[in-house]
Amino acid sequence: MKKILTGSLLISLVLISCKNKAEEETTTEMLDDMKTVFIGTYTRMEGHVEGKAEGIYSLYQEPKSGSLRYGELVARITNPSFVKVSQDGKNLYAVSETGSREGEVGQIFAYSINEHYQLKELNKLSTKSGAPCQIAIDQSGNYVFVANYMGGVVMMYSREKDGSLKEHKQIQLENPEESHAHSVTVDEENEHIYIADLGNDKIWIFDFDANTGEINPNEQAFVELEKGAGPRHFTFSEDQDYAYSINELNSTITAFRRNDTGGLEVIQNISTLPEEFKGDNSAADIHLHPNGNFLYGSNRGDNSICAFKVGEEGKLSKIGVYPTHGKTPRNFAIAPEGNFLYAANQDSGGISIFKIDKDTGELRQELTNFEAKTPVCIEFVED
């Protein structure tokens, strides 16, 4: 998509830019060279956060310098704590993370993205349980998954031609009173689905048929992690032979070897924290660098990004731990070119910007944290 700005949007951008003395004058030509980023936020007071934002925002990233510029509020929605753009760039999906209050269940919203990167709501559906916290899309782009933190419920939706959603299947995990499904991950082959269950300390494994939309338990069914680990988010190595879980409760990353049938074998547990850290911490997000050589995770408490080298046998060696100079870095994103990492500091507000050394994996925070209210999710739109 080419960014063609309306007059009102350009005026809005310039006015906001003038308020921020650190930013230069915004021009249409400059924006044409930038990448669009959507930001999910918290908008109201919850037990774990004091939401201060109004919904989903658009930003612009300058690929060479890594700097960010304000776009606009593109959707007013309660607690859009996770947003996901479809592979074809035509749609954005957002959870409304409600359900912490009596009688509430969460919702998923489907939006179309126009040529100005503005959103139009297509439809919204219940997630059938409380506190939906993550969205995944299968490799065909035909199915959308939502993990609900409450009740062990994972919802699967079919994606219609216009990008709207239709309820397809409900997956109920075992031990629902203790289960906390935190993420769904689909492998590159589009044959297996992995659900990180923080409450049960398990990664559930399912076989997936993208042609029919059928999901059935894998012959292994699950892999169990250390008691009290709390698996939260999950990703694969570049060759898909290994996988990694970042574990919220004991601040570790677990490395797995993956077999031909999709099963997992634990091969390593490694701390996300610096050796000298003694306080309380909960690990959050995990991402592989686009070159496949480095793995990164976020720490809430130590308030840092941890960096690891990915070895030939899938095992990790720590490169370093880098402070975000913000409070509670939750989700983070690596720019498509692999030059910059952006971390959303939920409680202090602001987005930390790191320059990535693509040869060593080291991080360097060159730029001042970008101002943003209770940001929790960062999603790039790839051209």
Sine and cosine of phi, psi and omega as CSV:
sin_phi,cos_phi,sin_psi,cos_psi,sin_omega,cos_omega
0.00,0.00,0.67,-0.74,0.08,-1.00
-1.00,-0.09,0.68,-0.73,-0.04,-1.00
-0.99,0.17,0.95,-0.30,0.06,-1.00
-0.91,-0.41,0.94,-0.34,-0.14,-0.99
-1.00,0.00,0.69,-0.72,0.14,-0.99
-0.95,0.30,0.32,-0.95,0.01,-1.00
-0.87,0.50,-0.66,0.75,-0.03,-1.00
-0.91,0.42,-0.61,0.79,-0.01,-1.00
-0.93,0.36,-0.66,0.75,0.01,-1.00
-0.89,0.45,-0.68,0.74,0.04,-1.00
-0.88,0.48,-0.68,0.73,0.02,-1.00
-0.86,0.50,-0.69,0.72,-0.01,-1.00
-0.89,0.46,-0.68,0.73,-0.03,-1.00
-0.92,0.40,-0.66,0.75,0.00,-1.00
-0.89,0.46,-0.69,0.72,0.00,-1.00
-0.92,0.40,-0.65,0.76,-0.01,-1.00
-0.88,0.48,-0.63,0.78,-0.02,-1.00
-0.90,0.44,-0.48,0.88,0.01,-1.00
-0.95,0.31,-0.42,0.91,-0.03,-1.00
-0.98,-0.19,0.98,-0.21,-0.10,-1.00
-0.89,0.45,-0.35,0.94,-0.05,-1.00
-0.98,0.22,-0.24,0.97,-0.06,-1.00
-0.98,-0.19,0.52,-0.85,0.04,-1.00
-1.00,0.08,0.15,-0.99,0.03,-1.00
-0.88,0.48,0.74,-0.68,-0.01,-1.00
-1.00,0.03,0.73,-0.68,0.03,-1.00
-0.79,-0.61,0.35,-0.94,0.02,-1.00
-0.86,0.51,-0.65,0.76,-0.02,-1.00
-0.89,0.46,-0.66,0.75,0.02,-1.00
-0.89,0.45,-0.68,0.73,-0.04,-1.00
-0.92,0.40,-0.50,0.87,0.04,-1.00
-0.87,0.49,-0.47,0.88,-0.03,-1.00
-1.00,-0.03,-0.03,1.00,-0.09,-1.00
-1.00,-0.10,0.34,-0.94,0.09,-1.00
-0.99,-0.17,0.57,-0.82,0.01,-1.00
-1.00,0.02,0.66,-0.75,0.00,-1.00
-0.77,-0.64,0.72,-0.70,0.12,-0.99
-0.97,-0.24,0.63,-0.78,-0.05,-1.00
-0.87,-0.49,0.84,-0.55,0.14,-0.99
-1.00,-0.02,0.50,-0.87,-0.14,-0.99
-0.61,-0.79,0.13,-0.99,0.27,-0.96
-0.98,-0.21,0.63,-0.77,-0.11,-0.99
-0.88,-0.47,-0.12,0.99,-0.04,-1.00
-0.56,-0.83,0.20,-0.98,0.01,-1.00
-0.94,0.33,0.83,-0.56,0.11,-0.99
-0.82,-0.58,0.05,-1.00,-0.03,-1.00
-0.89,0.45,-0.47,0.88,-0.10,-1.00
-0.92,-0.38,0.00,1.00,-0.09,-1.00
-0.36,-0.93,0.52,-0.85,0.11,-0.99
-0.96,-0.28,1.00,-0.01,-0.08,-1.00
-0.91,0.41,0.72,-0.69,-0.07,-1.00
-0.82,-0.57,-0.08,1.00,-0.07,-1.00
-1.00,-0.02,-0.12,-0.99,-0.05,-1.00
-0.86,-0.51,-0.14,0.99,-0.01,-1.00
0.40,-0.91,-0.66,-0.75,-0.02,-1.00
-0.99,-0.13,0.71,-0.71,-0.02,-1.00
-0.87,-0.49,0.45,-0.89,0.17,-0.99
-0.96,-0.26,0.59,-0.81,0.12,-0.99
-0.76,-0.64,0.20,-0.98,0.10,-1.00
-0.82,-0.57,0.70,-0.71,0.02,-1.00
-0.94,-0.34,0.75,-0.66,0.10,-1.00
-1.00,0.03,0.94,-0.35,-0.17,-0.98
-0.87,0.50,-0.55,0.84,-0.08,-1.00
-0.98,0.22,-0.71,0.70,-0.04,-1.00
-1.00,0.00,-0.39,0.92,-0.07,-1.00
1.00,0.10,-0.05,1.00,-0.06,-1.00
-0.94,0.35,0.41,-0.91,0.02,-1.00
-0.91,-0.42,0.49,-0.87,0.09,-1.00
-0.72,-0.69,0.51,-0.86,0.00,-1.00
-0.93,0.37,0.61,-0.79,0.20,-0.98
-0.96,-0.29,-0.98,-0.20,-0.01,-1.00
-0.35,-0.94,0.21,-0.98,0.17,-0.99
-0.96,0.27,0.90,-0.43,-0.11,-0.99
-0.98,-0.22,-0.23,0.97,0.06,-1.00
-0.37,-0.93,0.79,-0.61,0.12,-0.99
-1.00,0.01,0.90,-0.43,-0.09,-1.00
-0.45,-0.89,0.56,-0.83,-0.01,-1.00
-0.97,0.24,0.83,-0.56,0.13,-0.99
0.73,0.68,0.87,0.49,0.10,-0.99
-0.98,0.22,0.96,0.27,-0.17,-0.99
-0.98,0.20,-0.19,0.98,0.10,-0.99
-0.56,-0.83,0.76,-0.65,0.05,-1.00
-0.79,-0.61,0.54,-0.84,-0.06,-1.00
-0.61,-0.79,0.77,-0.63,0.05,-1.00
-0.99,-0.11,0.69,-0.73,0.02,-1.00
-0.91,0.42,0.38,-0.92,-0.05,-1.00
-0.87,0.50,-0.53,0.85,-0.01,-1.00
-1.00,0.09,-0.01,1.00,0.05,-1.00
0.96,0.27,0.13,0.99,-0.08,-1.00
-1.00,0.01,-0.35,0.94,-0.11,-0.99
-0.68,-0.73,0.48,-0.88,0.16,-0.99
-0.84,-0.55,0.66,-0.75,0.05,-1.00
-0.88,-0.48,0.65,-0.76,-0.05,-1.00
-0.65,-0.76,0.70,-0.72,0.16,-0.99
-0.99,0.11,0.51,-0.86,0.24,-0.97
-0.96,-0.29,0.98,-0.22,-0.14,-0.99
-0.98,0.20,0.99,0.15,0.10,-1.00
-0.88,-0.48,0.19,-0.98,-0.01,-1.00
0.81,-0.58,-0.05,1.00,0.06,-1.00
-0.99,0.16,-0.22,0.98,0.02,-1.00
-0.96,-0.29,0.47,-0.88,-0.11,-0.99
-0.83,0.56,0.77,-0.64,0.07,-1.00
1.00,0.05,-0.13,0.99,-0.04,-1.00
-1.00,0.04,0.57,-0.82,0.26,-0.97
-0.80,-0.60,0.29,-0.96,-0.02,-1.00
-0.99,0.14,0.15,-0.99,0.05,-1.00
-0.68,-0.74,0.42,-0.91,0.19,-0.98
-0.89,-0.45,0.72,-0.69,0.00,-1.00
-0.95,-0.30,0.67,-0.75,0.10,-1.00
-0.94,-0.35,0.75,-0.67,0.00,-1.00
-0.79,-0.61,0.50,-0.86,0.25,-0.97
-1.00,-0.06,0.48,-0.87,0.02,-1.00
-0.93,-0.36,0.86,-0.52,-0.02,-1.00
-1.00,0.00,-0.09,-1.00,-0.09,-1.00
-0.93,0.36,-0.27,0.96,0.05,-1.00
-0.99,-0.12,0.12,0.99,-0.04,-1.00
0.89,0.46,0.55,0.84,0.16,-0.99
-0.99,-0.15,0.38,-0.93,-0.10,-0.99
-0.95,-0.31,0.59,-0.81,0.13,-0.99
-0.81,-0.59,0.83,-0.56,-0.02,-1.00
-0.93,0.37,0.76,-0.66,0.04,-1.00
-0.99,-0.15,-0.77,0.64,0.10,-1.00
-0.22,-0.98,0.16,-0.99,0.07,-1.00
-0.64,-0.77,0.56,-0.83,-0.05,-1.00
-0.69,-0.72,0.44,-0.90,0.08,-1.00
-0.93,0.36,0.56,-0.83,0.13,-0.99
-1.00,-0.08,0.08,1.00,0.13,-0.99
0.93,0.35,0.05,1.00,0.06,-1.00
-0.36,-0.93,-0.05,-1.00,-0.11,-0.99
-0.99,-0.11,0.40,-0.92,0.11,-0.99
0.83,0.56,0.84,0.55,0.12,-0.99
-0.89,0.46,0.69,-0.73,-0.20,-0.98
-0.73,-0.69,-0.07,1.00,-0.01,-1.00
-0.35,-0.94,0.48,-0.88,0.02,-1.00
-0.79,-0.62,0.65,-0.76,0.12,-0.99
-0.73,-0.68,0.49,-0.87,0.06,-1.00
-0.83,-0.56,0.72,-0.70,-0.01,-1.00
-0.94,0.34,0.19,-0.98,-0.13,-0.99
-0.93,0.37,-0.39,0.92,0.05,-1.00
-0.98,0.20,-0.30,0.95,-0.06,-1.00
0.98,0.19,0.15,0.99,-0.07,-1.00
-1.00,-0.09,-0.24,0.97,-0.07,-1.00
-0.72,-0.69,0.63,-0.78,-0.01,-1.00
-0.84,-0.54,0.71,-0.71,-0.03,-1.00
-0.89,-0.46,0.56,-0.83,0.09,-1.00
-0.76,-0.65,0.78,-0.62,0.10,-1.00
-1.00,-0.08,0.81,-0.59,0.09,-1.00
-0.99,-0.15,0.77,-0.63,0.01,-1.00
-0.92,0.40,-0.49,0.87,-0.03,-1.00
-0.99,-0.16,0.64,-0.77,0.21,-0.98
0.99,0.15,0.04,1.00,0.02,-1.00
0.90,0.44,0.53,0.85,-0.06,-1.00
-0.96,-0.29,0.81,-0.59,0.16,-0.99
-0.89,-0.45,0.81,-0.58,0.00,-1.00
-0.98,-0.20,0.58,-0.81,0.05,-1.00
-0.84,-0.54,0.75,-0.66,-0.02,-1.00
-0.84,-0.55,0.55,-0.84,0.17,-0.99
-1.00,0.02,0.60,-0.80,-0.02,-1.00
-0.99,-0.14,0.87,-0.49,-0.04,-1.00
-0.98,0.21,0.11,-0.99,-0.07,-1.00
-0.87,0.50,-0.57,0.82,0.00,-1.00
-1.00,0.06,0.00,1.00,0.00,-1.00
0.99,-0.11,-0.13,0.99,0.08,-1.00
-0.93,0.36,0.26,-0.97,-0.11,-0.99
-0.92,-0.39,0.48,-0.88,0.07,-1.00
-0.72,-0.70,0.73,-0.69,-0.02,-1.00
-0.87,0.49,0.75,-0.66,-0.05,-1.00
-0.89,-0.46,-0.74,0.67,-0.09,-1.00
-0.34,-0.94,0.55,-0.84,0.12,-0.99
-0.92,-0.39,0.80,-0.61,0.05,-1.00
-0.97,-0.24,0.84,-0.55,0.01,-1.00
-0.95,-0.30,0.89,-0.47,0.02,-1.00
-0.99,0.14,0.36,-0.93,-0.01,-1.00
-0.93,0.38,0.38,-0.92,0.09,-1.00
0.81,0.58,0.84,0.54,-0.14,-0.99
-0.87,0.49,-0.46,0.89,-0.01,-1.00
-0.93,0.36,-0.46,0.89,0.01,-1.00
-0.97,-0.22,-0.35,0.94,-0.10,-0.99
-0.93,0.37,0.66,-0.75,0.12,-0.99
-0.71,-0.70,1.00,0.00,0.04,-1.00
-0.93,0.36,0.84,-0.54,-0.08,-1.00
-0.92,-0.39,-0.36,0.93,0.03,-1.00
-0.31,-0.95,0.43,-0.90,0.11,-0.99
-0.86,-0.51,0.72,-0.69,0.02,-1.00
-0.76,-0.65,0.77,-0.64,0.01,-1.00
-0.96,-0.27,0.75,-0.67,-0.03,-1.00
-0.95,0.31,0.25,-0.97,-0.08,-1.00
-0.89,0.46,-0.53,0.85,0.01,-1.00
-0.97,0.26,-0.19,0.98,-0.01,-1.00
0.90,0.44,0.57,0.82,-0.06,-1.00
-0.89,-0.46,-0.26,0.97,-0.05,-1.00
-0.64,-0.76,0.52,-0.85,0.02,-1.00
-0.83,-0.56,0.69,-0.73,-0.04,-1.00
-0.84,-0.54,0.80,-0.60,-0.02,-1.00
-0.91,-0.42,0.88,-0.47,0.05,-1.00
-0.99,0.14,0.89,-0.46,-0.05,-1.00
-0.93,-0.36,0.99,-0.13,-0.08,-1.00
-0.89,0.46,-0.62,0.78,-0.07,-1.00
-0.95,0.30,-0.57,0.82,-0.03,-1.00
-0.99,-0.11,-0.01,1.00,-0.01,-1.00
0.83,0.56,0.68,0.73,-0.03,-1.00
-0.68,-0.73,0.48,-0.88,0.28,-0.96
-0.96,-0.27,0.92,-0.39,0.02,-1.00
-0.99,0.13,0.65,-0.76,-0.09,-1.00
-0.86,-0.50,0.79,-0.61,0.00,-1.00
-0.80,-0.61,0.56,-0.83,0.17,-0.99
-1.00,0.07,0.61,-0.79,-0.13,-0.99
-0.74,-0.67,0.76,-0.66,0.09,-1.00
-0.93,-0.37,0.97,-0.26,-0.07,-1.00
-0.93,0.36,-0.35,0.94,0.00,-1.00
-0.96,0.28,-0.58,0.81,-0.04,-1.00
-0.95,-0.31,-0.28,0.96,-0.08,-1.00
0.98,0.20,0.23,0.97,-0.01,-1.00
-0.99,0.17,0.63,-0.77,0.06,-1.00
-0.78,-0.63,0.77,-0.63,0.02,-1.00
-0.67,-0.74,0.51,-0.86,0.02,-1.00
-0.85,0.53,0.69,-0.73,0.10,-1.00
-0.91,0.41,0.33,-0.94,0.01,-1.00
-0.87,0.49,-0.44,0.90,0.07,-1.00
-1.00,0.10,-0.50,0.87,0.03,-1.00
0.96,0.29,-0.75,0.66,0.01,-1.00
-0.29,-0.96,0.29,-0.96,0.21,-0.98
-0.85,-0.52,0.71,-0.71,-0.06,-1.00
-0.99,-0.14,0.71,-0.71,0.03,-1.00
-0.99,-0.14,0.05,-1.00,0.04,-1.00
-0.83,0.55,0.60,-0.80,0.02,-1.00
-0.87,0.50,0.77,-0.64,-0.01,-1.00
0.99,0.12,0.18,0.98,0.02,-1.00
-0.95,0.33,-0.76,0.65,0.01,-1.00
0.97,0.25,0.88,0.47,0.01,-1.00
-0.85,0.52,0.72,-0.70,-0.16,-0.99
-0.86,-0.51,-0.84,0.54,0.05,-1.00
-0.78,-0.62,0.38,-0.93,-0.25,-0.97
-0.58,-0.81,0.65,-0.76,0.03,-1.00
-0.50,-0.87,0.19,-0.98,-0.04,-1.00
-0.93,-0.37,0.38,-0.92,0.19,-0.98
-0.94,0.34,0.21,-0.98,-0.06,-1.00
-0.87,0.49,-0.60,0.80,-0.02,-1.00
-1.00,0.03,0.01,1.00,0.03,-1.00
0.93,0.36,0.09,1.00,0.00,-1.00
-0.99,0.15,-0.30,0.95,-0.03,-1.00
-0.74,-0.67,0.37,-0.93,0.00,-1.00
-0.62,-0.79,0.31,-0.95,-0.10,-1.00
-0.64,-0.77,0.70,-0.72,0.08,-1.00
-0.88,-0.47,0.77,-0.64,0.16,-0.99
-1.00,-0.06,0.75,-0.66,-0.17,-0.98
-0.94,-0.35,0.89,-0.45,-0.15,-0.99
-0.90,0.44,-0.70,0.71,-0.25,-0.97
-0.99,0.15,-0.54,0.84,0.03,-1.00
-0.93,-0.36,0.19,0.98,0.11,-0.99
0.79,0.61,0.83,0.56,0.05,-1.00
-0.74,-0.67,0.25,-0.97,0.25,-0.97
-0.90,-0.44,0.76,-0.65,0.07,-1.00
-0.98,-0.21,0.78,-0.63,0.07,-1.00
-0.98,-0.19,0.64,-0.77,-0.02,-1.00
-0.82,-0.58,0.54,-0.84,0.25,-0.97
-1.00,-0.10,0.70,-0.72,-0.05,-1.00
-0.95,-0.30,0.71,-0.70,-0.01,-1.00
-0.99,-0.11,0.01,-1.00,-0.11,-0.99
-0.92,0.40,-0.36,0.93,-0.01,-1.00
-0.99,-0.15,0.13,0.99,0.04,-1.00
1.00,-0.08,-0.05,1.00,0.01,-1.00
-0.95,0.30,0.31,-0.95,-0.07,-1.00
-0.83,-0.55,0.60,-0.80,0.10,-1.00
-0.79,-0.62,0.80,-0.60,0.01,-1.00
-0.94,0.35,0.77,-0.64,0.03,-1.00
-0.85,-0.52,-0.21,0.98,-0.04,-1.00
-0.23,-0.97,0.56,-0.83,0.24,-0.97
-0.80,-0.60,0.75,-0.66,-0.05,-1.00
-0.64,-0.76,0.64,-0.77,-0.05,-1.00
-0.94,0.33,0.55,-0.84,0.09,-1.00
-1.00,-0.01,-0.06,1.00,-0.18,-0.98
-0.96,-0.28,0.41,-0.91,0.17,-0.99
-0.93,0.37,0.49,-0.87,-0.08,-1.00
-0.85,0.52,-0.54,0.84,-0.10,-0.99
-0.99,0.14,-0.13,0.99,-0.07,-1.00
-0.95,0.31,0.73,-0.68,-0.06,-1.00
-0.83,-0.56,-0.09,1.00,-0.10,-0.99
-1.00,0.03,-0.26,-0.97,0.04,-1.00
-1.00,0.08,0.62,-0.79,-0.01,-1.00
-0.49,-0.87,0.52,-0.85,0.17,-0.98
-0.71,-0.71,0.83,-0.56,0.00,-1.00
-0.97,0.26,0.40,-0.92,-0.13,-0.99
-0.77,-0.64,-0.98,0.22,-0.21,-0.98
-0.92,-0.38,0.29,-0.96,-0.02,-1.00
-0.54,-0.84,0.68,-0.73,0.04,-1.00
-0.54,-0.84,0.62,-0.78,0.12,-0.99
-1.00,0.03,0.65,-0.76,0.07,-1.00
-0.91,0.41,0.54,-0.84,-0.01,-1.00
-0.82,0.58,-0.46,0.89,0.03,-1.00
-0.99,0.13,-0.07,1.00,0.07,-1.00
0.98,0.19,-0.03,1.00,-0.11,-0.99
-1.00,-0.04,-0.29,0.96,-0.12,-0.99
-0.71,-0.70,0.51,-0.86,0.03,-1.00
-0.80,-0.60,0.65,-0.76,-0.04,-1.00
-0.79,-0.61,0.50,-0.86,0.06,-1.00
-0.62,-0.78,0.31,-0.95,-0.01,-1.00
-0.91,-0.42,0.58,-0.82,0.02,-1.00
-0.88,-0.48,0.81,-0.58,0.09,-1.00
-0.97,-0.25,0.93,-0.38,-0.11,-0.99
0.75,-0.66,-0.90,0.43,0.21,-0.98
-0.94,0.35,-0.39,0.92,0.03,-1.00
0.83,0.56,0.92,0.40,-0.13,-0.99
-0.46,-0.89,0.22,-0.98,0.17,-0.98
-0.92,-0.39,0.80,-0.60,0.05,-1.00
-0.99,-0.14,0.59,-0.81,-0.06,-1.00
-0.81,-0.58,0.66,-0.75,-0.04,-1.00
-0.71,-0.70,0.54,-0.84,0.17,-0.99
-1.00,0.02,0.72,-0.69,0.04,-1.00
-1.00,-0.02,0.88,-0.47,-0.02,-1.00
-0.99,0.13,0.13,-0.99,-0.05,-1.00
-0.89,0.47,-0.54,0.84,0.01,-1.00
-1.00,-0.08,0.29,0.96,0.06,-1.00
1.00,0.08,-0.15,0.99,-0.02,-1.00
-0.98,0.19,0.40,-0.91,-0.10,-0.99
-0.96,-0.29,0.58,-0.82,0.18,-0.98
-0.80,-0.60,0.70,-0.72,-0.13,-0.99
-0.96,0.26,0.74,-0.67,0.08,-1.00
-1.00,-0.01,-0.72,0.69,-0.01,-1.00
0.08,-1.00,0.15,-0.99,0.07,-1.00
-0.80,-0.60,0.79,-0.61,-0.21,-0.98
-0.84,-0.54,0.86,-0.52,-0.01,-1.00
-0.91,0.41,0.59,-0.81,0.02,-1.00
-1.00,0.01,-0.20,0.98,-0.07,-1.00
0.83,0.56,0.56,0.83,0.10,-1.00
-0.51,-0.86,0.14,-0.99,-0.08,-1.00
-0.95,-0.31,0.76,-0.65,0.09,-1.00
0.91,0.42,0.89,0.46,0.13,-0.99
-0.93,0.37,0.88,-0.47,-0.10,-1.00
-0.97,-0.24,-0.99,-0.14,0.06,-1.00
-0.97,0.25,0.47,-0.88,0.14,-0.99
-0.60,-0.80,0.26,-0.97,-0.02,-1.00
-0.65,-0.76,0.55,-0.83,0.10,-0.99
-0.97,-0.24,0.78,-0.62,0.00,-1.00
-0.86,0.51,0.53,-0.85,-0.09,-1.00
-0.80,0.60,-0.56,0.83,0.01,-1.00
-0.97,0.24,-0.22,0.98,0.03,-1.00
0.99,0.14,0.22,0.98,-0.07,-1.00
-1.00,0.00,-0.42,0.91,-0.11,-0.99
-0.67,-0.74,0.51,-0.86,0.07,-1.00
-0.85,-0.53,0.70,-0.71,-0.05,-1.00
-0.85,-0.53,0.83,-0.55,-0.04,-1.00
-0.90,-0.43,0.76,-0.65,-0.01,-1.00
-1.00,0.02,0.92,-0.39,0.00,-1.00
-1.00,0.02,1.00,-0.10,-0.17,-0.99
-0.85,0.53,-0.76,0.64,-0.20,-0.98
-1.00,0.02,-0.54,0.84,0.04,-1.00
-1.00,0.04,-0.28,0.96,-0.13,-0.99
0.98,0.18,0.39,-0.92,0.03,-1.00
0.98,-0.18,0.40,-0.92,0.03,-1.00
-0.87,-0.50,0.85,-0.53,0.04,-1.00
-0.98,0.17,0.67,-0.74,-0.03,-1.00
-0.88,-0.48,0.86,-0.51,0.00,-1.00
-0.90,-0.43,0.66,-0.75,0.19,-0.98
-1.00,0.08,0.75,-0.66,-0.01,-1.00
-0.98,-0.19,0.78,-0.63,0.17,-0.98
-0.99,0.14,0.95,-0.31,-0.12,-0.99
-0.96,0.28,-0.14,0.99,0.08,-1.00
-1.00,-0.01,-0.57,0.82,-0.08,-1.00
-0.92,-0.39,-0.32,0.95,-0.07,-1.00
0.99,0.11,-0.04,1.00,-0.02,-1.00
-0.94,0.35,0.44,-0.90,0.01,-1.00
-0.93,-0.37,0.55,-0.83,0.09,-1.00
-0.66,-0.75,0.84,-0.54,-0.01,-1.00
-1.00,0.01,0.99,-0.16,-0.08,-1.00
-1.00,-0.06,-0.50,0.87,-0.16,-0.99
-0.96,-0.29,0.49,-0.87,0.09,-1.00
-0.90,0.43,0.60,-0.80,0.03,-1.00
-0.81,0.59,0.71,-0.70,-0.02,-1.00
-0.99,0.15,0.75,-0.66,-0.08,-1.00
-0.94,0.35,0.76,-0.65,0.07,-1.00
-0.32,-0.95,0.56,-0.83,-0.05,-1.00
-1.00,-0.02,0.79,-0.61,0.01,-1.00
0.52,0.85,0.85,0.52,0.04,-1.00
-0.98,0.22,0.62,-0.78,0.02,-1.00
-0.70,-0.71,-0.17,0.99,-0.01,-1.00
-0.54,-0.84,0.69,-0.72,-0.03,-1.00
-0.81,-0.58,0.83,-0.55,-0.09,-1.00
-0.72,-0.69,0.90,-0.44,0.06,-1.00
-0.99,0.16,0.58,-0.82,0.19,-0.98
-0.99,-0.13,0.90,-0.43,-0.03,-1.00
-1.00,0.05,0.66,-0.75,-0.01,-1.00
-0.94,0.33,0.00,0.00,0.00,0.00
